[in-house]
Amino acid sequence: MLKIICPECMSDDIAYTATLENGDNFTETFLCNECDEDFSEGRIYFEEIA
């Protein structure tokens, strides 16, 4: 299993939102609750958990 982590502070306290637009298209937003970094447009980092 994988969890998303913030690329700035490495926190796993992430707010995720998916907004439906025009039928089947949607926009994803990733916002860190620790450092307020919005990394929706950049790379997404994952950490493997057991």
N, CA, C and O atoms as a Tripos MOL2 file, in Angstrom:
@<TRIPOS>MOLECULE
protein
  200   199    50     0     0
PROTEIN
NO_CHARGES

@<TRIPOS>ATOM
      1 N           0.8420   -1.1720    0.0000 N.3       1 MET1
      2 CA          0.0000    0.0000    0.0000 C.3       1 MET1
      3 C           0.8940    1.2440    0.0000 C.2       1 MET1
      4 O           1.9720    1.2480    0.5950 O.2       1 MET1
      5 N           0.4320    2.2880   -0.6710 N.am      2 LEU2
      6 CA          1.1960    3.5300   -0.7670 C.3       2 LEU2
      7 C           0.4240    4.6740   -0.1300 C.2       2 LEU2
      8 O          -0.8060    4.6980   -0.1580 O.2       2 LEU2
      9 N           1.1600    5.6230    0.4450 N.am      3 LYS3
     10 CA          0.5260    6.8550    0.9190 C.3       3 LYS3
     11 C           1.2530    8.0350    0.2940 C.2       3 LYS3
     12 O           2.4520    7.9680    0.0270 O.2       3 LYS3
     13 N           0.5190    9.1110    0.0630 N.am      4 ILE4
     14 CA          1.0820   10.3170   -0.5330 C.3       4 ILE4
     15 C           1.7630   11.1310    0.5550 C.2       4 ILE4
     16 O           1.2220   11.2960    1.6490 O.2       4 ILE4
     17 N           2.9640   11.6430    0.2480 N.am      5 ILE5
     18 CA          3.6700   12.5070    1.1840 C.3       5 ILE5
     19 C           4.0410   13.8230    0.4990 C.2       5 ILE5
     20 O           4.1900   13.8850   -0.7210 O.2       5 ILE5
     21 N           4.1840   14.8640    1.3030 N.am      6 CYS6
     22 CA          4.5150   16.1870    0.7900 C.3       6 CYS6
     23 C           5.9720   16.2280    0.3340 C.2       6 CYS6
     24 O           6.8520   15.7740    1.0660 O.2       6 CYS6
     25 N           6.2460   16.7620   -0.8600 N.am      7 PRO7
     26 CA          7.6220   16.8350   -1.3440 C.3       7 PRO7
     27 C           8.4630   17.8930   -0.6070 C.2       7 PRO7
     28 O           9.6900   17.8740   -0.6990 O.2       7 PRO7
     29 N           7.8210   18.8000    0.1110 N.am      8 GLU8
     30 CA          8.5530   19.8510    0.8280 C.3       8 GLU8
     31 C           8.9360   19.4240    2.2410 C.2       8 GLU8
     32 O          10.1090   19.4920    2.6090 O.2       8 GLU8
     33 N           7.9560   18.9810    3.0400 N.am      9 CYS9
     34 CA          8.2320   18.6720    4.4530 C.3       9 CYS9
     35 C           8.1420   17.1850    4.7760 C.2       9 CYS9
     36 O           8.3960   16.7850    5.9120 O.2       9 CYS9
     37 N           7.7830   16.3570    3.7850 N.am     10 MET10
     38 CA          7.6730   14.9010    3.9010 C.3      10 MET10
     39 C           6.5520   14.4400    4.8480 C.2      10 MET10
     40 O           6.5600   13.2970    5.3040 O.2      10 MET10
     41 N           5.5990   15.3190    5.1380 N.am     11 SER11
     42 CA          4.4510   14.9630    5.9720 C.3      11 SER11
     43 C           3.4770   14.1160    5.1620 C.2      11 SER11
     44 O           3.4190   14.2190    3.9370 O.2      11 SER11
     45 N           2.7120   13.2760    5.8590 N.am     12 ASP12
     46 CA          1.6810   12.4970    5.1760 C.3      12 ASP12
     47 C           0.2840   13.0320    5.4920 C.2      12 ASP12
     48 O          -0.7140   12.3650    5.2180 O.2      12 ASP12
     49 N           0.2120   14.2320    6.0670 N.am     13 ASP13
     50 CA         -1.0570   14.8800    6.3800 C.3      13 ASP13
     51 C          -1.4820   15.7150    5.1750 C.2      13 ASP13
     52 O          -1.2680   16.9270    5.1370 O.2      13 ASP13
     53 N          -2.0890   15.0470    4.1900 N.am     14 ILE14
     54 CA         -2.3970   15.6400    2.8920 C.3      14 ILE14
     55 C          -3.9060   15.7400    2.6930 C.2      14 ILE14
     56 O          -4.6420   14.7870    2.9480 O.2      14 ILE14
     57 N          -4.3560   16.9050    2.2370 N.am     15 ALA15
     58 CA         -5.7550   17.0790    1.8480 C.3      15 ALA15
     59 C          -5.8450   16.8320    0.3400 C.2      15 ALA15
     60 O          -5.1150   17.4370   -0.4450 O.2      15 ALA15
     61 N          -6.7340   15.9510   -0.0410 N.am     16 TYR16
     62 CA         -6.9210   15.5990   -1.4580 C.3      16 TYR16
     63 C          -8.3410   15.9600   -1.8640 C.2      16 TYR16
     64 O          -9.3020   15.6230   -1.1720 O.2      16 TYR16
     65 N          -8.4630   16.6530   -2.9950 N.am     17 THR17
     66 CA         -9.7690   17.0070   -3.5340 C.3      17 THR17
     67 C          -9.7910   16.7020   -5.0240 C.2      17 THR17
     68 O          -8.8390   17.0100   -5.7400 O.2      17 THR17
     69 N         -10.8670   16.1050   -5.4830 N.am     18 ALA18
     70 CA        -11.0810   15.8870   -6.9160 C.3      18 ALA18
     71 C         -12.3520   16.6330   -7.3050 C.2      18 ALA18
     72 O         -13.4200   16.3990   -6.7400 O.2      18 ALA18
     73 N         -12.2240   17.5350   -8.2800 N.am     19 THR19
     74 CA        -13.3520   18.3430   -8.7260 C.3      19 THR19
     75 C         -13.7510   17.9220  -10.1330 C.2      19 THR19
     76 O         -12.9390   17.9630  -11.0580 O.2      19 THR19
     77 N         -14.9810   17.5250  -10.2830 N.am     20 LEU20
     78 CA        -15.5000   17.0920  -11.5830 C.3      20 LEU20
     79 C         -15.7750   18.3050  -12.4570 C.2      20 LEU20
     80 O         -16.4210   19.2620  -12.0310 O.2      20 LEU20
     81 N         -15.2760   18.2480  -13.6850 N.am     21 GLU21
     82 CA        -15.4660   19.3290  -14.6520 C.3      21 GLU21
     83 C         -15.9360   18.7420  -15.9790 C.2      21 GLU21
     84 O         -15.3940   17.7310  -16.4270 O.2      21 GLU21
     85 N         -16.8960   19.3320  -16.5920 N.am     22 ASN22
     86 CA        -17.3290   18.9790  -17.9500 C.3      22 ASN22
     87 C         -17.4070   17.4760  -18.2050 C.2      22 ASN22
     88 O         -16.6190   16.9370  -18.9820 O.2      22 ASN22
     89 N         -18.3160   16.8220  -17.5810 N.am     23 GLY23
     90 CA        -18.5120   15.4030  -17.8420 C.3      23 GLY23
     91 C         -17.5460   14.5190  -17.0780 C.2      23 GLY23
     92 O         -17.6280   14.4150  -15.8540 O.2      23 GLY23
     93 N         -16.6150   13.8710  -17.8070 N.am     24 ASP24
     94 CA        -15.7100   12.9130  -17.1840 C.3      24 ASP24
     95 C         -14.3740   13.5040  -16.7600 C.2      24 ASP24
     96 O         -13.5840   12.8090  -16.1210 O.2      24 ASP24
     97 N         -14.0920   14.7520  -17.0880 N.am     25 ASN25
     98 CA        -12.8180   15.3710  -16.7200 C.3      25 ASN25
     99 C         -12.8630   15.8320  -15.2730 C.2      25 ASN25
    100 O         -13.8880   16.3230  -14.8010 O.2      25 ASN25
    101 N         -11.7360   15.6710  -14.5670 N.am     26 PHE26
    102 CA        -11.6780   16.1540  -13.2010 C.3      26 PHE26
    103 C         -10.2930   16.7040  -12.8950 C.2      26 PHE26
    104 O          -9.3080   16.3330  -13.5340 O.2      26 PHE26
    105 N         -10.2320   17.5930  -11.9100 N.am     27 THR27
    106 CA         -8.9870   18.2000  -11.4710 C.3      27 THR27
    107 C          -8.6790   17.7190  -10.0640 C.2      27 THR27
    108 O          -9.5440   17.7600   -9.1890 O.2      27 THR27
    109 N          -7.4520   17.2630   -9.8390 N.am     28 GLU28
    110 CA         -7.0300   16.8060   -8.5160 C.3      28 GLU28
    111 C          -6.2100   17.8920   -7.8320 C.2      28 GLU28
    112 O          -5.3860   18.5530   -8.4640 O.2      28 GLU28
    113 N          -6.4410   18.0700   -6.5430 N.am     29 THR29
    114 CA         -5.6880   19.0320   -5.7480 C.3      29 THR29
    115 C          -5.0740   18.3120   -4.5560 C.2      29 THR29
    116 O          -5.7550   17.5840   -3.8340 O.2      29 THR29
    117 N          -3.7730   18.5270   -4.3610 N.am     30 PHE30
    118 CA         -3.0480   17.9690   -3.2260 C.3      30 PHE30
    119 C          -2.4810   19.1340   -2.4180 C.2      30 PHE30
    120 O          -1.6800   19.9140   -2.9330 O.2      30 PHE30
    121 N          -2.8900   19.2540   -1.1600 N.am     31 LEU31
    122 CA         -2.4490   20.3420   -0.2970 C.3      31 LEU31
    123 C          -1.9740   19.7630    1.0290 C.2      31 LEU31
    124 O          -2.6880   18.9960    1.6740 O.2      31 LEU31
    125 N          -0.7480   20.1450    1.4320 N.am     32 CYS32
    126 CA         -0.1870   19.6620    2.6900 C.3      32 CYS32
    127 C          -0.7840   20.4560    3.8450 C.2      32 CYS32
    128 O          -0.7770   21.6870    3.8260 O.2      32 CYS32
    129 N          -1.2970   19.7590    4.8420 N.am     33 ASN33
    130 CA         -1.8630   20.4110    6.0200 C.3      33 ASN33
    131 C          -0.7910   20.8890    6.9940 C.2      33 ASN33
    132 O          -1.0890   21.6840    7.8850 O.2      33 ASN33
    133 N           0.4470   20.4250    6.8460 N.am     34 GLU34
    134 CA          1.5430   20.8290    7.7260 C.3      34 GLU34
    135 C           2.1890   22.1300    7.2710 C.2      34 GLU34
    136 O           2.3420   23.0560    8.0680 O.2      34 GLU34
    137 N           2.5690   22.2120    6.0040 N.am     35 CYS35
    138 CA          3.3150   23.3880    5.5170 C.3      35 CYS35
    139 C           2.5470   24.1920    4.4760 C.2      35 CYS35
    140 O           3.0810   25.1630    3.9400 O.2      35 CYS35
    141 N           1.3010   23.8100    4.1740 N.am     36 ASP36
    142 CA          0.4290   24.5020    3.2130 C.3      36 ASP36
    143 C           0.9480   24.4800    1.7810 C.2      36 ASP36
    144 O           0.5280   25.3030    0.9680 O.2      36 ASP36
    145 N           1.8430   23.5670    1.4550 N.am     37 GLU37
    146 CA          2.3690   23.4340    0.0970 C.3      37 GLU37
    147 C           1.2960   22.8400   -0.8120 C.2      37 GLU37
    148 O           0.7160   21.8010   -0.4970 O.2      37 GLU37
    149 N           1.0350   23.4970   -1.9320 N.am     38 ASP38
    150 CA          0.1300   22.9770   -2.9530 C.3      38 ASP38
    151 C           1.0040   22.3450   -4.0290 C.2      38 ASP38
    152 O           1.6810   23.0500   -4.7780 O.2      38 ASP38
    153 N           0.9900   21.0290   -4.1030 N.am     39 PHE39
    154 CA          1.8280   20.3340   -5.0900 C.3      39 PHE39
    155 C           0.9740   19.6150   -6.1320 C.2      39 PHE39
    156 O           1.3340   18.5390   -6.6090 O.2      39 PHE39
    157 N          -0.1500   20.2160   -6.4730 N.am     40 SER40
    158 CA         -1.0590   19.6510   -7.4660 C.3      40 SER40
    159 C          -0.4450   19.6230   -8.8530 C.2      40 SER40
    160 O          -0.7190   18.7060   -9.6280 O.2      40 SER40
    161 N           0.3750   20.6030   -9.1810 N.am     41 GLU41
    162 CA          0.9560   20.7110  -10.5230 C.3      41 GLU41
    163 C           2.3090   20.0190  -10.6380 C.2      41 GLU41
    164 O           2.8260   19.8690  -11.7450 O.2      41 GLU41
    165 N           2.8850   19.6000   -9.5340 N.am     42 GLY42
    166 CA          4.2210   19.0260   -9.5620 C.3      42 GLY42
    167 C           4.2240   17.5190   -9.4150 C.2      42 GLY42
    168 O           3.2370   16.8430   -9.7040 O.2      42 GLY42
    169 N           5.3350   17.0180   -8.9690 N.am     43 ARG43
    170 CA          5.4850   15.5850   -8.7600 C.3      43 ARG43
    171 C           4.7980   15.1720   -7.4730 C.2      43 ARG43
    172 O           4.7420   15.9340   -6.5080 O.2      43 ARG43
    173 N           4.2830   13.9670   -7.4740 N.am     44 ILE44
    174 CA          3.6400   13.4170   -6.2910 C.3      44 ILE44
    175 C           4.5690   12.3480   -5.7210 C.2      44 ILE44
    176 O           5.0200   11.4620   -6.4470 O.2      44 ILE44
    177 N           4.8500   12.4300   -4.4480 N.am     45 TYR45
    178 CA          5.7430   11.5030   -3.7800 C.3      45 TYR45
    179 C           4.9170   10.4840   -2.9740 C.2      45 TYR45
    180 O           3.9140   10.8260   -2.3480 O.2      45 TYR45
    181 N           5.3640    9.2430   -3.0130 N.am     46 PHE46
    182 CA          4.6810    8.1660   -2.2990 C.3      46 PHE46
    183 C           5.6440    7.5130   -1.3250 C.2      46 PHE46
    184 O           6.8580    7.5080   -1.5290 O.2      46 PHE46
    185 N           5.0750    6.9620   -0.2610 N.am     47 GLU47
    186 CA          5.8400    6.1780    0.6960 C.3      47 GLU47
    187 C           5.1190    4.8470    0.8530 C.2      47 GLU47
    188 O           3.9000    4.8090    1.0250 O.2      47 GLU47
    189 N           5.8640    3.7730    0.7950 N.am     48 GLU48
    190 CA          5.2530    2.4610    0.9380 C.3      48 GLU48
    191 C           5.0410    2.1440    2.4020 C.2      48 GLU48
    192 O           5.9350    2.3380    3.2260 O.2      48 GLU48
    193 N           3.8390    1.6480    2.7290 N.am     49 ILE49
    194 CA          3.5410    1.2500    4.0910 C.3      49 ILE49
    195 C           3.1420   -0.2150    4.0940 C.2      49 ILE49
    196 O           2.5830   -0.7260    3.1240 O.2      49 ILE49
    197 N           3.4350   -0.8710    5.1840 N.am     50 ALA50
    198 CA          3.1570   -2.3160    5.2880 C.3      50 ALA50
    199 C           1.7390   -2.6060    5.6880 C.2      50 ALA50
    200 O           1.3590   -3.7690    5.8150 O.2      50 ALA50
@<TRIPOS>BOND
     1     1     2 1
     2     2     3 1
     3     3     4 2
     4     3     5 am
     5     5     6 1
     6     6     7 1
     7     7     8 2
     8     7     9 am
     9     9    10 1
    10    10    11 1
    11    11    12 2
    12    11    13 am
    13    13    14 1
    14    14    15 1
    15    15    16 2
    16    15    17 am
    17    17    18 1
    18    18    19 1
    19    19    20 2
    20    19    21 am
    21    21    22 1
    22    22    23 1
    23    23    24 2
    24    23    25 am
    25    25    26 1
    26    26    27 1
    27    27    28 2
    28    27    29 am
    29    29    30 1
    30    30    31 1
    31    31    32 2
    32    31    33 am
    33    33    34 1
    34    34    35 1
    35    35    36 2
    36    35    37 am
    37    37    38 1
    38    38    39 1
    39    39    40 2
    40    39    41 am
    41    41    42 1
    42    42    43 1
    43    43    44 2
    44    43    45 am
    45    45    46 1
    46    46    47 1
    47    47    48 2
    48    47    49 am
    49    49    50 1
    50    50    51 1
    51    51    52 2
    52    51    53 am
    53    53    54 1
    54    54    55 1
    55    55    56 2
    56    55    57 am
    57    57    58 1
    58    58    59 1
    59    59    60 2
    60    59    61 am
    61    61    62 1
    62    62    63 1
    63    63    64 2
    64    63    65 am
    65    65    66 1
    66    66    67 1
    67    67    68 2
    68    67    69 am
    69    69    70 1
    70    70    71 1
    71    71    72 2
    72    71    73 am
    73    73    74 1
    74    74    75 1
    75    75    76 2
    76    75    77 am
    77    77    78 1
    78    78    79 1
    79    79    80 2
    80    79    81 am
    81    81    82 1
    82    82    83 1
    83    83    84 2
    84    83    85 am
    85    85    86 1
    86    86    87 1
    87    87    88 2
    88    87    89 am
    89    89    90 1
    90    90    91 1
    91    91    92 2
    92    91    93 am
    93    93    94 1
    94    94    95 1
    95    95    96 2
    96    95    97 am
    97    97    98 1
    98    98    99 1
    99    99   100 2
   100    99   101 am
   101   101   102 1
   102   102   103 1
   103   103   104 2
   104   103   105 am
   105   105   106 1
   106   106   107 1
   107   107   108 2
   108   107   109 am
   109   109   110 1
   110   110   111 1
   111   111   112 2
   112   111   113 am
   113   113   114 1
   114   114   115 1
   115   115   116 2
   116   115   117 am
   117   117   118 1
   118   118   119 1
   119   119   120 2
   120   119   121 am
   121   121   122 1
   122   122   123 1
   123   123   124 2
   124   123   125 am
   125   125   126 1
   126   126   127 1
   127   127   128 2
   128   127   129 am
   129   129   130 1
   130   130   131 1
   131   131   132 2
   132   131   133 am
   133   133   134 1
   134   134   135 1
   135   135   136 2
   136   135   137 am
   137   137   138 1
   138   138   139 1
   139   139   140 2
   140   139   141 am
   141   141   142 1
   142   142   143 1
   143   143   144 2
   144   143   145 am
   145   145   146 1
   146   146   147 1
   147   147   148 2
   148   147   149 am
   149   149   150 1
   150   150   151 1
   151   151   152 2
   152   151   153 am
   153   153   154 1
   154   154   155 1
   155   155   156 2
   156   155   157 am
   157   157   158 1
   158   158   159 1
   159   159   160 2
   160   159   161 am
   161   161   162 1
   162   162   163 1
   163   163   164 2
   164   163   165 am
   165   165   166 1
   166   166   167 1
   167   167   168 2
   168   167   169 am
   169   169   170 1
   170   170   171 1
   171   171   172 2
   172   171   173 am
   173   173   174 1
   174   174   175 1
   175   175   176 2
   176   175   177 am
   177   177   178 1
   178   178   179 1
   179   179   180 2
   180   179   181 am
   181   181   182 1
   182   182   183 1
   183   183   184 2
   184   183   185 am
   185   185   186 1
   186   186   187 1
   187   187   188 2
   188   187   189 am
   189   189   190 1
   190   190   191 1
   191   191   192 2
   192   191   193 am
   193   193   194 1
   194   194   195 1
   195   195   196 2
   196   195   197 am
   197   197   198 1
   198   198   199 1
   199   199   200 2
@<TRIPOS>SUBSTRUCTURE
     1 MET1         2 RESIDUE 1 A MET
     2 LEU2         6 RESIDUE 1 A LEU
     3 LYS3        10 RESIDUE 1 A LYS
     4 ILE4        14 RESIDUE 1 A ILE
     5 ILE5        18 RESIDUE 1 A ILE
     6 CYS6        22 RESIDUE 1 A CYS
     7 PRO7        26 RESIDUE 1 A PRO
     8 GLU8        30 RESIDUE 1 A GLU
     9 CYS9        34 RESIDUE 1 A CYS
    10 MET10       38 RESIDUE 1 A MET
    11 SER11       42 RESIDUE 1 A SER
    12 ASP12       46 RESIDUE 1 A ASP
    13 ASP13       50 RESIDUE 1 A ASP
    14 ILE14       54 RESIDUE 1 A ILE
    15 ALA15       58 RESIDUE 1 A ALA
    16 TYR16       62 RESIDUE 1 A TYR
    17 THR17       66 RESIDUE 1 A THR
    18 ALA18       70 RESIDUE 1 A ALA
    19 THR19       74 RESIDUE 1 A THR
    20 LEU20       78 RESIDUE 1 A LEU
    21 GLU21       82 RESIDUE 1 A GLU
    22 ASN22       86 RESIDUE 1 A ASN
    23 GLY23       90 RESIDUE 1 A GLY
    24 ASP24       94 RESIDUE 1 A ASP
    25 ASN25       98 RESIDUE 1 A ASN
    26 PHE26      102 RESIDUE 1 A PHE
    27 THR27      106 RESIDUE 1 A THR
    28 GLU28      110 RESIDUE 1 A GLU
    29 THR29      114 RESIDUE 1 A THR
    30 PHE30      118 RESIDUE 1 A PHE
    31 LEU31      122 RESIDUE 1 A LEU
    32 CYS32      126 RESIDUE 1 A CYS
    33 ASN33      130 RESIDUE 1 A ASN
    34 GLU34      134 RESIDUE 1 A GLU
    35 CYS35      138 RESIDUE 1 A CYS
    36 ASP36      142 RESIDUE 1 A ASP
    37 GLU37      146 RESIDUE 1 A GLU
    38 ASP38      150 RESIDUE 1 A ASP
    39 PHE39      154 RESIDUE 1 A PHE
    40 SER40      158 RESIDUE 1 A SER
    41 GLU41      162 RESIDUE 1 A GLU
    42 GLY42      166 RESIDUE 1 A GLY
    43 ARG43      170 RESIDUE 1 A ARG
    44 ILE44      174 RESIDUE 1 A ILE
    45 TYR45      178 RESIDUE 1 A TYR
    46 PHE46      182 RESIDUE 1 A PHE
    47 GLU47      186 RESIDUE 1 A GLU
    48 GLU48      190 RESIDUE 1 A GLU
    49 ILE49      194 RESIDUE 1 A ILE
    50 ALA50      198 RESIDUE 1 A ALA
